[in-house]
Amino acid sequence: MQVFSYDKQHQLAALHSYSYDTSTGSPFIDSFSVVFALTGSTTPPPSYDILYQYHWALPGGLLEHHELYYDNQNRVVRDSIAAGNNGTNLTSVHFYYDSINTVGQNLGYDTTLGNQVTVGETDTFQIQSDNIVYDLRYTQPGYFFLHLYSYLYTTNVNPLYNQTFANSLGCVLVFHGFADFRSKNLPSEAVKTDGVLPGVGLNYSWTTDSIGRVIQGIAVYGSPQQIYSFKY
């Protein structure tokens, strides 16, 4: 379950994610929170913090502090971990806008050999009509293919979409896997291809309330695979 909090200017102030595991004798909950440092109604946040509260984590949880850098259109060009106790070697995330419709991410890792940084993974989004039509990921060096997601869309508006936010921080959160804040509409179909395995397709159906807001969705591949609920 994910909960999103907004300030009075409709900026995303925080998001909270909760995952329940009942597979063991003693059920437990894993969670994380992302809190943005908001400095004004029109200024994108200069940083954010992620707090991981996992059952195996250190007392008090694991913390990452991220510094954000933008271009002259307020699009994120770097997301760097400035501090943290989670043991990651991740040093920075770069976003390259080769054109208005292409967004790329490179993950840099500290090899611990003189702080030499190498690129470990690259993602690329292709965007059309404000929707992500494919997400391609591969590793470096060697360019080993990881996955390709291809999407078709409905006319249903994505409840998480905000144009200003989507063009600023939207891709950061998609890359983190928190949620798709970048796509304006909800998908009708998604096909995932992993490595050499055949593609797996999901077909989506959405239910709206009396004023046209999406309140529930089901993604089906033979039988229900994913269930979504939106509460406003």
C-alpha positions in Angstrom: 0.0 0.0 0.0 1.2 3.5 -0.9 0.0 6.8 0.7 0.9 10.1 -1.0 0.9 13.4 0.9 0.7 16.9 -0.8 1.1 20.4 0.5 -1.2 23.3 0.0 0.4 24.1 -3.4 -0.4 20.5 -4.5 3.3 19.5 -4.5 4.2 16.0 -3.4 5.6 16.4 0.2 6.0 12.7 1.1 5.1 9.2 0.1 4.8 6.1 2.4 4.9 2.5 1.2 3.9 -0.5 3.3 4.4 -4.1 2.5 2.9 -6.9 4.6 4.5 -10.3 4.8 2.3 -13.1 6.2 4.4 -16.0 4.9 6.1 -16.7 8.2 4.8 -17.7 11.6 5.0 -14.0 12.8 3.7 -11.6 10.2 5.7 -8.4 9.9 5.5 -5.1 7.9 8.3 -3.6 5.8 7.9 0.1 4.9 9.8 3.1 3.6 9.1 6.8 3.6 10.3 9.5 1.2 10.1 13.1 2.4 10.9 16.1 0.1 12.5 19.3 1.2 10.0 21.9 -0.2 11.2 25.5 -0.3 8.4 27.3 -2.2 5.3 26.8 -4.2 7.0 26.9 -7.6 10.5 25.8 -6.7 11.3 22.1 -7.0 12.8 20.5 -3.9 16.6 20.6 -3.5 16.7 17.3 -1.7 14.8 14.4 -0.2 15.3 11.7 2.4 14.4 8.0 2.2 13.9 6.1 5.5 13.7 2.3 5.2 12.0 0.5 8.0 12.6 -3.2 7.2 12.4 -6.1 9.6 16.1 -6.9 9.2 17.3 -3.2 9.3 19.3 -1.5 11.9 17.4 -0.1 15.0 15.7 3.0 13.8 15.9 2.0 10.1 18.2 2.9 7.2 18.5 6.4 5.9 19.5 7.9 2.5 19.8 11.7 1.9 19.6 12.6 -1.7 20.7 15.9 -3.3 18.8 17.0 -6.5 20.2 19.1 -9.4 18.1 20.6 -12.2 18.5 22.1 -15.7 17.0 25.4 -16.7 13.6 23.7 -17.3 13.5 22.3 -13.8 14.2 18.8 -15.0 16.4 16.6 -12.8 19.8 16.0 -14.2 21.4 14.4 -11.2 20.2 12.6 -8.1 23.1 12.0 -5.7 23.2 10.1 -2.4 25.0 12.6 -0.1 24.8 10.5 3.1 23.4 7.2 4.3 23.9 4.1 6.4 22.3 1.5 4.1 25.7 0.3 2.8 25.0 1.1 -0.8 27.8 2.1 -3.2 25.5 4.1 -5.4 26.9 7.5 -5.9 24.8 9.3 -8.5 22.0 9.0 -11.0 22.1 11.1 -14.2 19.2 12.0 -16.4 20.0 12.8 -20.0 17.4 14.5 -22.2 18.6 13.6 -25.7 15.3 15.0 -27.0 12.0 16.1 -25.5 10.8 12.5 -25.7 13.7 10.5 -24.4 14.9 10.2 -20.8 18.0 8.2 -19.8 19.4 7.1 -16.4 22.9 6.0 -15.7 23.7 4.5 -12.3 27.2 5.1 -11.0 28.9 2.8 -8.5 32.0 3.4 -6.3 34.3 0.5 -7.0 36.2 1.3 -3.7 39.4 1.5 -5.8 40.4 5.1 -5.5 36.7 6.2 -5.6 36.7 5.2 -9.3 33.1 5.5 -10.6 31.8 3.0 -13.2 28.4 2.9 -14.9 26.5 -0.2 -13.7 23.1 0.2 -15.4 21.3 2.3 -17.9 17.5 2.9 -18.3 15.8 4.6 -21.2 12.2 5.9 -21.3 10.5 6.9 -24.6 7.6 9.3 -24.0 4.8 10.1 -26.4 1.7 12.3 -25.6 2.9 12.5 -22.0 2.9 8.7 -21.6 5.9 6.3 -21.2 5.5 4.0 -24.2 8.6 1.9 -23.4 11.1 1.4 -20.6 14.4 -0.3 -21.7 17.0 -1.4 -19.2 20.4 -3.0 -19.6 23.7 -3.3 -17.7 27.1 -2.0 -18.4 29.8 -2.9 -19.3 28.7 -5.4 -21.9 25.2 -4.0 -22.4 23.5 -7.0 -21.1 19.8 -6.8 -21.7 17.6 -6.8 -18.6 14.1 -6.0 -19.6 11.8 -4.1 -22.0 8.3 -2.8 -21.0 6.0 -1.7 -23.8 2.7 0.1 -23.0 -0.5 1.1 -24.6 -2.8 3.6 -22.9 -6.5 4.3 -22.1 -8.1 7.7 -21.9 -8.4 7.4 -18.1 -6.3 10.0 -16.3 -3.6 8.7 -14.0 -4.6 9.9 -10.5 -0.9 10.6 -9.7 -0.3 12.8 -12.7 0.5 16.5 -12.4 2.0 18.2 -15.4 4.5 20.3 -13.5 5.5 17.5 -11.2 5.7 15.0 -14.0 8.1 17.0 -16.0 10.3 17.8 -12.9 10.5 14.8 -10.6 8.3 12.3 -12.3 11.0 10.2 -13.9 13.0 10.1 -10.6 10.2 8.3 -8.9 9.5 6.0 -11.9 13.2 5.0 -11.9 13.0 4.3 -8.1 10.0 2.1 -8.7 7.8 4.1 -6.3 5.0 4.8 -8.9 4.4 6.2 -12.4 4.0 9.9 -11.8 5.2 10.6 -15.4 2.4 9.1 -17.5 -0.7 11.2 -18.0 -3.0 8.2 -18.6 -3.4 4.7 -17.2 -2.3 1.8 -19.3 -4.6 -0.6 -21.2 -1.8 -3.1 -22.0 1.8 -3.8 -20.9 4.2 -6.3 -22.4 7.3 -7.2 -20.5 10.3 -9.0 -22.0 13.1 -10.3 -19.7 16.4 -11.3 -21.3 15.7 -14.1 -23.8 12.4 -15.1 -22.2 9.2 -14.6 -24.2 7.2 -11.5 -23.4 4.4 -11.5 -20.8 1.4 -9.3 -21.5 -1.0 -7.7 -18.9 -4.4 -6.3 -19.9 -5.8 -3.6 -17.6 -9.4 -2.6 -16.9 -10.3 0.4 -14.8 -13.4 1.4 -12.8 -14.4 5.0 -12.2 -16.7 6.7 -9.6 -19.7 8.9 -10.3 -17.5 11.9 -11.2 -15.1 10.0 -13.4 -12.2 9.4 -11.1 -10.5 6.0 -11.3 -11.1 4.1 -8.1 -10.0 0.5 -9.0 -8.1 -1.4 -11.6 -7.2 -5.0 -12.4 -4.3 -6.2 -14.5 -5.0 -9.7 -16.0 -2.8 -12.3 -17.6 -5.0 -15.4 -17.7 -6.2 -14.7 -14.2 -5.9 -11.5 -12.1 -2.3 -10.6 -11.4 -2.5 -7.2 -9.9 -5.2 -5.2 -8.2 -5.1 -1.4 -7.8 -7.3 0.8 -5.5 -7.3 4.6 -5.3 -8.7 6.5 -2.4 -9.0 10.3 -2.5 
